[in-house]
């Protein structure tokens, strides 16, 4: 985990910050050394070497983020050479202190501890070799140096831990945001598909019936029947078209009500369900197909979503019968014998589906509707024609 490179959306860049830190430390060391030179003196060659070491130590700080351990080693070596060589005890040790802190803050904790230990041992060993009158650091100062080094490494480690924590929090926040966006997109997609299925069932069924009814009366009129018979056939067909279109408008309003704003009034028309099967079957019979209803088990109230799904499956199945099957009879079976589910089945005596042909959008929509409740749907040819069977669980459905 690296140190933060600067505030987001503005502020100093990492390179600018490193230049600023190196410049500030350089200014501190140079000014302090110049002030010390007013009271101390040494040979010119030592002074030149000292200034060169100061330049190396302070300049290395620019690379402290990219190579923290290497910079810490360089600054330590510079201090090891500088202090025994120069009489100007300037604050060059600050460069090593900052480099040691950066190494720990950049996650190089083991290297930072090792450098701190090496520094303490080297200083202690060097002082131990000095005579008592020549020691530069007494025991108390050596103890304080140890505490100083431990503090630098500990603060650097704390900074690294904090940066790692903040980075993890940021990653989790980004992941949660992406997950929320994905869920919202998935919910929107599912809602669009649901509305598309509803519109397909409502409009597809009603328009198919109107098409069949109109075609039937046109076929009768093409035979040029007696005027009274023609008028009766036209009236019958128009009544059927009127009733079908009225039901289509009612169901369309109910479906589009899902798109209304929260403060708008909900539709007041009855919701489609198995309780309206008689009307649905009557419209199917108006196309000339014999449609029978069979009920197995004791009829019971169903959860509204399941009730609507069962109705839509029967509706789409009858639409397919009137449009494609060329059938003369269809049987709708509603089975309540399973206490945990309801079964609906639509069988016809039509031509069936060609072998190997892919399922149409209507059958795919019915299967998706059944799977949405944890159920299943089968659609296949039978000995008499074609059959659609669906099982819809009723437990755990609101």
TORKOL-4160 file (C-alpha; in steps of 0.2 Angstrom, whole numbers, padded with zeros to 4 digits, m for minus):
398
<pt num="1" X="0000" Y="0000" Z="0000"/>
<pt num="2" X="0008" Y="0016" Z="m0005"/>
<pt num="3" X="0006" Y="0033" Z="0003"/>
<pt num="4" X="m0008" Y="0044" Z="m0004"/>
<pt num="5" X="m0002" Y="0053" Z="m0019"/>
<pt num="6" X="m0012" Y="0068" Z="m0016"/>
<pt num="7" X="m0030" Y="0074" Z="m0013"/>
<pt num="8" X="m0043" Y="0069" Z="m0027"/>
<pt num="9" X="m0050" Y="0082" Z="m0038"/>
<pt num="10" X="m0036" Y="0094" Z="m0035"/>
<pt num="11" X="m0021" Y="0098" Z="m0024"/>
<pt num="12" X="m0003" Y="0093" Z="m0026"/>
<pt num="13" X="0003" Y="0079" Z="m0037"/>
<pt num="14" X="0015" Y="0065" Z="m0029"/>
<pt num="15" X="0030" Y="0072" Z="m0039"/>
<pt num="16" X="0026" Y="0090" Z="m0033"/>
<pt num="17" X="0024" Y="0084" Z="m0015"/>
<pt num="18" X="0041" Y="0075" Z="m0016"/>
<pt num="19" X="0050" Y="0090" Z="m0023"/>
<pt num="20" X="0042" Y="0101" Z="m0010"/>
<pt num="21" X="0048" Y="0089" Z="0004"/>
<pt num="22" X="0065" Y="0087" Z="m0003"/>
<pt num="23" X="0067" Y="0106" Z="m0005"/>
<pt num="24" X="0061" Y="0110" Z="0013"/>
<pt num="25" X="0073" Y="0097" Z="0021"/>
<pt num="26" X="0087" Y="0104" Z="0010"/>
<pt num="27" X="0083" Y="0122" Z="0015"/>
<pt num="28" X="0083" Y="0116" Z="0034"/>
<pt num="29" X="0100" Y="0107" Z="0032"/>
<pt num="30" X="0108" Y="0121" Z="0022"/>
<pt num="31" X="0103" Y="0135" Z="0033"/>
<pt num="32" X="0107" Y="0126" Z="0049"/>
<pt num="33" X="0125" Y="0121" Z="0042"/>
<pt num="34" X="0128" Y="0139" Z="0036"/>
<pt num="35" X="0124" Y="0145" Z="0053"/>
<pt num="36" X="0135" Y="0132" Z="0061"/>
<pt num="37" X="0150" Y="0137" Z="0049"/>
<pt num="38" X="0150" Y="0155" Z="0058"/>
<pt num="39" X="0156" Y="0146" Z="0074"/>
<pt num="40" X="0166" Y="0131" Z="0068"/>
<pt num="41" X="0179" Y="0128" Z="0054"/>
<pt num="42" X="0187" Y="0114" Z="0045"/>
<pt num="43" X="0198" Y="0110" Z="0030"/>
<pt num="44" X="0191" Y="0115" Z="0013"/>
<pt num="45" X="0191" Y="0098" Z="0006"/>
<pt num="46" X="0181" Y="0091" Z="0021"/>
<pt num="47" X="0168" Y="0105" Z="0019"/>
<pt num="48" X="0167" Y="0101" Z="0000"/>
<pt num="49" X="0164" Y="0083" Z="0004"/>
<pt num="50" X="0151" Y="0087" Z="0017"/>
<pt num="51" X="0141" Y="0098" Z="0005"/>
<pt num="52" X="0142" Y="0084" Z="m0007"/>
<pt num="53" X="0135" Y="0072" Z="0006"/>
<pt num="54" X="0121" Y="0084" Z="0010"/>
<pt num="55" X="0116" Y="0086" Z="m0008"/>
<pt num="56" X="0116" Y="0067" Z="m0010"/>
<pt num="57" X="0106" Y="0064" Z="0006"/>
<pt num="58" X="0093" Y="0078" Z="0003"/>
<pt num="59" X="0092" Y="0074" Z="m0016"/>
<pt num="60" X="0088" Y="0056" Z="m0012"/>
<pt num="61" X="0072" Y="0061" Z="m0003"/>
<pt num="62" X="0064" Y="0065" Z="m0020"/>
<pt num="63" X="0064" Y="0046" Z="m0024"/>
<pt num="64" X="0058" Y="0041" Z="m0006"/>
<pt num="65" X="0041" Y="0034" Z="m0013"/>
<pt num="66" X="0047" Y="0025" Z="m0028"/>
<pt num="67" X="0062" Y="0016" Z="m0019"/>
<pt num="68" X="0059" Y="0019" Z="0000"/>
<pt num="69" X="0072" Y="0006" Z="0006"/>
<pt num="70" X="0085" Y="0011" Z="m0006"/>
<pt num="71" X="0083" Y="0029" Z="m0001"/>
<pt num="72" X="0084" Y="0024" Z="0018"/>
<pt num="73" X="0100" Y="0015" Z="0015"/>
<pt num="74" X="0107" Y="0029" Z="0005"/>
<pt num="75" X="0103" Y="0042" Z="0018"/>
<pt num="76" X="0109" Y="0031" Z="0032"/>
<pt num="77" X="0126" Y="0029" Z="0023"/>
<pt num="78" X="0127" Y="0047" Z="0020"/>
<pt num="79" X="0125" Y="0051" Z="0039"/>
<pt num="80" X="0137" Y="0037" Z="0043"/>
<pt num="81" X="0150" Y="0046" Z="0033"/>
<pt num="82" X="0145" Y="0064" Z="0036"/>
<pt num="83" X="0145" Y="0065" Z="0055"/>
<pt num="84" X="0162" Y="0058" Z="0059"/>
<pt num="85" X="0170" Y="0068" Z="0044"/>
<pt num="86" X="0162" Y="0085" Z="0047"/>
<pt num="87" X="0163" Y="0096" Z="0062"/>
<pt num="88" X="0146" Y="0104" Z="0057"/>
<pt num="89" X="0134" Y="0094" Z="0066"/>
<pt num="90" X="0119" Y="0099" Z="0055"/>
<pt num="91" X="0102" Y="0091" Z="0055"/>
<pt num="92" X="0107" Y="0079" Z="0040"/>
<pt num="93" X="0100" Y="0065" Z="0051"/>
<pt num="94" X="0082" Y="0072" Z="0047"/>
<pt num="95" X="0085" Y="0064" Z="0029"/>
<pt num="96" X="0087" Y="0047" Z="0037"/>
<pt num="97" X="0073" Y="0050" Z="0049"/>
<pt num="98" X="0061" Y="0054" Z="0035"/>
<pt num="99" X="0067" Y="0040" Z="0024"/>
<pt num="100" X="0065" Y="0027" Z="0038"/>
<pt num="101" X="0047" Y="0034" Z="0041"/>
<pt num="102" X="0043" Y="0033" Z="0023"/>
<pt num="103" X="0049" Y="0015" Z="0021"/>
<pt num="104" X="0038" Y="0009" Z="0036"/>
<pt num="105" X="0023" Y="0019" Z="0028"/>
<pt num="106" X="0026" Y="0011" Z="0011"/>
<pt num="107" X="0024" Y="m0006" Z="0019"/>
<pt num="108" X="0042" Y="m0010" Z="0020"/>
<pt num="109" X="0041" Y="m0014" Z="0039"/>
<pt num="110" X="0054" Y="m0027" Z="0040"/>
<pt num="111" X="0067" Y="m0017" Z="0031"/>
<pt num="112" X="0063" Y="m0002" Z="0042"/>
<pt num="113" X="0065" Y="m0011" Z="0058"/>
<pt num="114" X="0081" Y="m0019" Z="0051"/>
<pt num="115" X="0088" Y="m0002" Z="0047"/>
<pt num="116" X="0083" Y="0005" Z="0064"/>
<pt num="117" X="0091" Y="m0009" Z="0073"/>
<pt num="118" X="0107" Y="m0007" Z="0062"/>
<pt num="119" X="0108" Y="0011" Z="0066"/>
<pt num="120" X="0106" Y="0009" Z="0084"/>
<pt num="121" X="0119" Y="m0005" Z="0085"/>
<pt num="122" X="0131" Y="0005" Z="0074"/>
<pt num="123" X="0129" Y="0021" Z="0085"/>
<pt num="124" X="0131" Y="0010" Z="0101"/>
<pt num="125" X="0146" Y="0001" Z="0095"/>
<pt num="126" X="0154" Y="0017" Z="0089"/>
<pt num="127" X="0152" Y="0025" Z="0106"/>
<pt num="128" X="0158" Y="0010" Z="0115"/>
<pt num="129" X="0175" Y="0011" Z="0106"/>
<pt num="130" X="0177" Y="0029" Z="0112"/>
<pt num="131" X="0186" Y="0034" Z="0127"/>
<pt num="132" X="0175" Y="0041" Z="0141"/>
<pt num="133" X="0180" Y="0058" Z="0138"/>
<pt num="134" X="0177" Y="0057" Z="0119"/>
<pt num="135" X="0160" Y="0050" Z="0119"/>
<pt num="136" X="0147" Y="0061" Z="0108"/>
<pt num="137" X="0132" Y="0052" Z="0115"/>
<pt num="138" X="0129" Y="0047" Z="0133"/>
<pt num="139" X="0118" Y="0032" Z="0138"/>
<pt num="140" X="0103" Y="0043" Z="0141"/>
<pt num="141" X="0104" Y="0050" Z="0123"/>
<pt num="142" X="0107" Y="0033" Z="0116"/>
<pt num="143" X="0091" Y="0027" Z="0125"/>
<pt num="144" X="0082" Y="0042" Z="0118"/>
<pt num="145" X="0089" Y="0038" Z="0100"/>
<pt num="146" X="0081" Y="0020" Z="0102"/>
<pt num="147" X="0064" Y="0028" Z="0107"/>
<pt num="148" X="0066" Y="0040" Z="0092"/>
<pt num="149" X="0069" Y="0026" Z="0080"/>
<pt num="150" X="0055" Y="0015" Z="0087"/>
<pt num="151" X="0043" Y="0030" Z="0086"/>
<pt num="152" X="0047" Y="0033" Z="0068"/>
<pt num="153" X="0044" Y="0015" Z="0062"/>
<pt num="154" X="0028" Y="0014" Z="0073"/>
<pt num="155" X="0021" Y="0030" Z="0066"/>
<pt num="156" X="0025" Y="0024" Z="0048"/>
<pt num="157" X="0017" Y="0007" Z="0051"/>
<pt num="158" X="0002" Y="0016" Z="0058"/>
<pt num="159" X="0001" Y="0027" Z="0042"/>
<pt num="160" X="0003" Y="0011" Z="0031"/>
<pt num="161" X="m0011" Y="0003" Z="0041"/>
<pt num="162" X="m0022" Y="0018" Z="0039"/>
<pt num="163" X="m0019" Y="0019" Z="0021"/>
<pt num="164" X="m0022" Y="0001" Z="0019"/>
<pt num="165" X="m0039" Y="0002" Z="0028"/>
<pt num="166" X="m0044" Y="0017" Z="0018"/>
<pt num="167" X="m0040" Y="0009" Z="0002"/>
<pt num="168" X="m0050" Y="m0007" Z="0007"/>
<pt num="169" X="m0065" Y="0004" Z="0012"/>
<pt num="170" X="m0064" Y="0013" Z="m0005"/>
<pt num="171" X="m0063" Y="m0003" Z="m0014"/>
<pt num="172" X="m0078" Y="m0010" Z="m0004"/>
<pt num="173" X="m0088" Y="0006" Z="m0008"/>
<pt num="174" X="m0084" Y="0005" Z="m0026"/>
<pt num="175" X="m0088" Y="m0013" Z="m0027"/>
<pt num="176" X="m0105" Y="m0009" Z="m0017"/>
<pt num="177" X="m0109" Y="0005" Z="m0029"/>
<pt num="178" X="m0105" Y="m0006" Z="m0045"/>
<pt num="179" X="m0116" Y="m0020" Z="m0037"/>
<pt num="180" X="m0130" Y="m0008" Z="m0034"/>
<pt num="181" X="m0129" Y="m0001" Z="m0051"/>
<pt num="182" X="m0129" Y="m0019" Z="m0058"/>
<pt num="183" X="m0144" Y="m0024" Z="m0047"/>
<pt num="184" X="m0153" Y="m0008" Z="m0053"/>
<pt num="185" X="m0150" Y="m0012" Z="m0071"/>
<pt num="186" X="m0155" Y="m0030" Z="m0068"/>
<pt num="187" X="m0171" Y="m0024" Z="m0060"/>
<pt num="188" X="m0175" Y="m0012" Z="m0074"/>
<pt num="189" X="m0172" Y="m0026" Z="m0087"/>
<pt num="190" X="m0183" Y="m0038" Z="m0078"/>
<pt num="191" X="m0197" Y="m0025" Z="m0077"/>
<pt num="192" X="m0195" Y="m0021" Z="m0095"/>
<pt num="193" X="m0196" Y="m0040" Z="m0099"/>
<pt num="194" X="m0211" Y="m0042" Z="m0088"/>
<pt num="195" X="m0221" Y="m0027" Z="m0096"/>
<pt num="196" X="m0216" Y="m0034" Z="m0113"/>
<pt num="197" X="m0223" Y="m0051" Z="m0109"/>
<pt num="198" X="m0239" Y="m0043" Z="m0102"/>
<pt num="199" X="m0241" Y="m0032" Z="m0118"/>
<pt num="200" X="m0238" Y="m0047" Z="m0129"/>
<pt num="201" X="m0251" Y="m0058" Z="m0120"/>
<pt num="202" X="m0264" Y="m0044" Z="m0119"/>
<pt num="203" X="m0262" Y="m0037" Z="m0137"/>
<pt num="204" X="m0257" Y="m0053" Z="m0145"/>
<pt num="205" X="m0272" Y="m0063" Z="m0139"/>
<pt num="206" X="m0285" Y="m0049" Z="m0142"/>
<pt num="207" X="m0278" Y="m0045" Z="m0159"/>
<pt num="208" X="m0277" Y="m0063" Z="m0164"/>
<pt num="209" X="m0295" Y="m0066" Z="m0159"/>
<pt num="210" X="m0301" Y="m0050" Z="m0169"/>
<pt num="211" X="m0291" Y="m0056" Z="m0184"/>
<pt num="212" X="m0299" Y="m0073" Z="m0183"/>
<pt num="213" X="m0317" Y="m0066" Z="m0180"/>
<pt num="214" X="m0315" Y="m0054" Z="m0195"/>
<pt num="215" X="m0308" Y="m0067" Z="m0206"/>
<pt num="216" X="m0323" Y="m0079" Z="m0202"/>
<pt num="217" X="m0336" Y="m0066" Z="m0206"/>
<pt num="218" X="m0327" Y="m0061" Z="m0222"/>
<pt num="219" X="m0327" Y="m0079" Z="m0227"/>
<pt num="220" X="m0345" Y="m0080" Z="m0224"/>
<pt num="221" X="m0349" Y="m0064" Z="m0234"/>
<pt num="222" X="m0338" Y="m0070" Z="m0249"/>
<pt num="223" X="m0351" Y="m0084" Z="m0251"/>
<pt num="224" X="m0364" Y="m0070" Z="m0255"/>
<pt num="225" X="m0377" Y="m0076" Z="m0242"/>
<pt num="226" X="m0394" Y="m0069" Z="m0241"/>
<pt num="227" X="m0395" Y="m0051" Z="m0234"/>
<pt num="228" X="m0403" Y="m0056" Z="m0218"/>
<pt num="229" X="m0390" Y="m0069" Z="m0215"/>
<pt num="230" X="m0375" Y="m0058" Z="m0220"/>
<pt num="231" X="m0382" Y="m0044" Z="m0208"/>
<pt num="232" X="m0383" Y="m0057" Z="m0194"/>
<pt num="233" X="m0366" Y="m0063" Z="m0197"/>
<pt num="234" X="m0358" Y="m0046" Z="m0198"/>
<pt num="235" X="m0367" Y="m0040" Z="m0182"/>
<pt num="236" X="m0361" Y="m0056" Z="m0173"/>
<pt num="237" X="m0344" Y="m0053" Z="m0178"/>
<pt num="238" X="m0344" Y="m0035" Z="m0174"/>
<pt num="239" X="m0351" Y="m0039" Z="m0156"/>
<pt num="240" X="m0337" Y="m0051" Z="m0154"/>
<pt num="241" X="m0324" Y="m0038" Z="m0160"/>
<pt num="242" X="m0331" Y="m0025" Z="m0148"/>
<pt num="243" X="m0331" Y="m0037" Z="m0133"/>
<pt num="244" X="m0313" Y="m0042" Z="m0137"/>
<pt num="245" X="m0307" Y="m0025" Z="m0140"/>
<pt num="246" X="m0315" Y="m0019" Z="m0124"/>
<pt num="247" X="m0307" Y="m0033" Z="m0114"/>
<pt num="248" X="m0290" Y="m0029" Z="m0122"/>
<pt num="249" X="m0292" Y="m0010" Z="m0117"/>
<pt num="250" X="m0296" Y="m0015" Z="m0099"/>
<pt num="251" X="m0281" Y="m0027" Z="m0098"/>
<pt num="252" X="m0270" Y="m0014" Z="m0107"/>
<pt num="253" X="m0274" Y="m0001" Z="m0094"/>
<pt num="254" X="m0271" Y="m0012" Z="m0080"/>
<pt num="255" X="m0254" Y="m0017" Z="m0087"/>
<pt num="256" X="m0249" Y="0001" Z="m0091"/>
<pt num="257" X="m0253" Y="0005" Z="m0073"/>
<pt num="258" X="m0237" Y="m0002" Z="m0068"/>
<pt num="259" X="m0229" Y="0013" Z="m0076"/>
<pt num="260" X="m0239" Y="0026" Z="m0067"/>
<pt num="261" X="m0231" Y="0038" Z="m0055"/>
<pt num="262" X="m0232" Y="0035" Z="m0037"/>
<pt num="263" X="m0245" Y="0049" Z="m0034"/>
<pt num="264" X="m0256" Y="0043" Z="m0048"/>
<pt num="265" X="m0272" Y="0033" Z="m0045"/>
<pt num="266" X="m0271" Y="0014" Z="m0048"/>
<pt num="267" X="m0283" Y="0006" Z="m0061"/>
<pt num="268" X="m0300" Y="0002" Z="m0054"/>
<pt num="269" X="m0303" Y="m0012" Z="m0067"/>
<pt num="270" X="m0303" Y="m0030" Z="m0060"/>
<pt num="271" X="m0287" Y="m0039" Z="m0061"/>
<pt num="272" X="m0285" Y="m0053" Z="m0073"/>
<pt num="273" X="m0284" Y="m0070" Z="m0065"/>
<pt num="274" X="m0292" Y="m0088" Z="m0065"/>
<pt num="275" X="m0308" Y="m0081" Z="m0059"/>
<pt num="276" X="m0310" Y="m0073" Z="m0077"/>
<pt num="277" X="m0307" Y="m0089" Z="m0086"/>
<pt num="278" X="m0325" Y="m0090" Z="m0092"/>
<pt num="279" X="m0324" Y="m0073" Z="m0101"/>
<pt num="280" X="m0307" Y="m0078" Z="m0109"/>
<pt num="281" X="m0314" Y="m0095" Z="m0115"/>
<pt num="282" X="m0330" Y="m0086" Z="m0121"/>
<pt num="283" X="m0319" Y="m0075" Z="m0132"/>
<pt num="284" X="m0310" Y="m0090" Z="m0139"/>
<pt num="285" X="m0326" Y="m0099" Z="m0143"/>
<pt num="286" X="m0331" Y="m0084" Z="m0153"/>
<pt num="287" X="m0318" Y="m0089" Z="m0166"/>
<pt num="288" X="m0327" Y="m0105" Z="m0169"/>
<pt num="289" X="m0316" Y="m0117" Z="m0158"/>
<pt num="290" X="m0325" Y="m0128" Z="m0145"/>
<pt num="291" X="m0316" Y="m0124" Z="m0129"/>
<pt num="292" X="m0320" Y="m0134" Z="m0113"/>
<pt num="293" X="m0315" Y="m0130" Z="m0095"/>
<pt num="294" X="m0311" Y="m0144" Z="m0082"/>
<pt num="295" X="m0307" Y="m0140" Z="m0064"/>
<pt num="296" X="m0299" Y="m0154" Z="m0053"/>
<pt num="297" X="m0298" Y="m0152" Z="m0034"/>
<pt num="298" X="m0307" Y="m0139" Z="m0024"/>
<pt num="299" X="m0305" Y="m0121" Z="m0030"/>
<pt num="300" X="m0296" Y="m0110" Z="m0018"/>
<pt num="301" X="m0289" Y="m0092" Z="m0018"/>
<pt num="302" X="m0272" Y="m0090" Z="m0026"/>
<pt num="303" X="m0258" Y="m0077" Z="m0022"/>
<pt num="304" X="m0262" Y="m0063" Z="m0035"/>
<pt num="305" X="m0245" Y="m0064" Z="m0044"/>
<pt num="306" X="m0248" Y="m0083" Z="m0047"/>
<pt num="307" X="m0266" Y="m0081" Z="m0051"/>
<pt num="308" X="m0261" Y="m0068" Z="m0065"/>
<pt num="309" X="m0247" Y="m0079" Z="m0071"/>
<pt num="310" X="m0259" Y="m0094" Z="m0073"/>
<pt num="311" X="m0271" Y="m0084" Z="m0082"/>
<pt num="312" X="m0258" Y="m0077" Z="m0094"/>
<pt num="313" X="m0252" Y="m0094" Z="m0098"/>
<pt num="314" X="m0269" Y="m0100" Z="m0102"/>
<pt num="315" X="m0272" Y="m0084" Z="m0112"/>
<pt num="316" X="m0256" Y="m0086" Z="m0122"/>
<pt num="317" X="m0260" Y="m0105" Z="m0125"/>
<pt num="318" X="m0277" Y="m0101" Z="m0132"/>
<pt num="319" X="m0269" Y="m0087" Z="m0143"/>
<pt num="320" X="m0258" Y="m0100" Z="m0151"/>
<pt num="321" X="m0272" Y="m0112" Z="m0153"/>
<pt num="322" X="m0282" Y="m0099" Z="m0163"/>
<pt num="323" X="m0268" Y="m0093" Z="m0173"/>
<pt num="324" X="m0257" Y="m0108" Z="m0177"/>
<pt num="325" X="m0265" Y="m0125" Z="m0172"/>
<pt num="326" X="m0280" Y="m0126" Z="m0184"/>
<pt num="327" X="m0289" Y="m0135" Z="m0170"/>
<pt num="328" X="m0307" Y="m0138" Z="m0168"/>
<pt num="329" X="m0307" Y="m0141" Z="m0149"/>
<pt num="330" X="m0296" Y="m0136" Z="m0134"/>
<pt num="331" X="m0297" Y="m0141" Z="m0116"/>
<pt num="332" X="m0292" Y="m0130" Z="m0102"/>
<pt num="333" X="m0288" Y="m0139" Z="m0086"/>
<pt num="334" X="m0285" Y="m0131" Z="m0069"/>
<pt num="335" X="m0278" Y="m0143" Z="m0056"/>
<pt num="336" X="m0279" Y="m0138" Z="m0037"/>
<pt num="337" X="m0276" Y="m0155" Z="m0030"/>
<pt num="338" X="m0258" Y="m0150" Z="m0025"/>
<pt num="339" X="m0259" Y="m0139" Z="m0010"/>
<pt num="340" X="m0242" Y="m0131" Z="m0013"/>
<pt num="341" X="m0245" Y="m0127" Z="m0032"/>
<pt num="342" X="m0258" Y="m0125" Z="m0045"/>
<pt num="343" X="m0257" Y="m0133" Z="m0062"/>
<pt num="344" X="m0264" Y="m0127" Z="m0078"/>
<pt num="345" X="m0265" Y="m0137" Z="m0094"/>
<pt num="346" X="m0271" Y="m0132" Z="m0112"/>
<pt num="347" X="m0273" Y="m0147" Z="m0124"/>
<pt num="348" X="m0279" Y="m0145" Z="m0142"/>
<pt num="349" X="m0283" Y="m0157" Z="m0157"/>
<pt num="350" X="m0273" Y="m0147" Z="m0169"/>
<pt num="351" X="m0258" Y="m0150" Z="m0181"/>
<pt num="352" X="m0245" Y="m0148" Z="m0167"/>
<pt num="353" X="m0228" Y="m0141" Z="m0169"/>
<pt num="354" X="m0216" Y="m0146" Z="m0183"/>
<pt num="355" X="m0202" Y="m0157" Z="m0176"/>
<pt num="356" X="m0186" Y="m0148" Z="m0172"/>
<pt num="357" X="m0194" Y="m0131" Z="m0174"/>
<pt num="358" X="m0188" Y="m0119" Z="m0160"/>
<pt num="359" X="m0200" Y="m0112" Z="m0147"/>
<pt num="360" X="m0208" Y="m0096" Z="m0152"/>
<pt num="361" X="m0208" Y="m0080" Z="m0142"/>
<pt num="362" X="m0225" Y="m0084" Z="m0134"/>
<pt num="363" X="m0219" Y="m0101" Z="m0127"/>
<pt num="364" X="m0203" Y="m0093" Z="m0121"/>
<pt num="365" X="m0212" Y="m0080" Z="m0112"/>
<pt num="366" X="m0224" Y="m0092" Z="m0103"/>
<pt num="367" X="m0208" Y="m0102" Z="m0098"/>
<pt num="368" X="m0200" Y="m0087" Z="m0091"/>
<pt num="369" X="m0216" Y="m0082" Z="m0082"/>
<pt num="370" X="m0217" Y="m0100" Z="m0074"/>
<pt num="371" X="m0198" Y="m0100" Z="m0069"/>
<pt num="372" X="m0201" Y="m0083" Z="m0061"/>
<pt num="373" X="m0211" Y="m0092" Z="m0047"/>
<pt num="374" X="m0200" Y="m0107" Z="m0046"/>
<pt num="375" X="m0211" Y="m0117" Z="m0057"/>
<pt num="376" X="m0209" Y="m0126" Z="m0074"/>
<pt num="377" X="m0218" Y="m0126" Z="m0091"/>
<pt num="378" X="m0218" Y="m0139" Z="m0104"/>
<pt num="379" X="m0225" Y="m0137" Z="m0122"/>
<pt num="380" X="m0224" Y="m0152" Z="m0134"/>
<pt num="381" X="m0234" Y="m0162" Z="m0146"/>
<pt num="382" X="m0246" Y="m0175" Z="m0140"/>
<pt num="383" X="m0255" Y="m0189" Z="m0148"/>
<pt num="384" X="m0270" Y="m0178" Z="m0151"/>
<pt num="385" X="m0262" Y="m0162" Z="m0156"/>
<pt num="386" X="m0252" Y="m0150" Z="m0144"/>
<pt num="387" X="m0251" Y="m0147" Z="m0125"/>
<pt num="388" X="m0245" Y="m0134" Z="m0114"/>
<pt num="389" X="m0243" Y="m0138" Z="m0095"/>
<pt num="390" X="m0237" Y="m0127" Z="m0081"/>
<pt num="391" X="m0234" Y="m0129" Z="m0063"/>
<pt num="392" X="m0234" Y="m0114" Z="m0052"/>
<pt num="393" X="m0229" Y="m0115" Z="m0034"/>
<pt num="394" X="m0241" Y="m0105" Z="m0022"/>
<pt num="395" X="m0231" Y="m0106" Z="m0006"/>
<pt num="396" X="m0219" Y="m0092" Z="m0002"/>
<pt num="397" X="m0227" Y="m0080" Z="m0015"/>
<pt num="398" X="m0233" Y="m0064" Z="m0009"/>
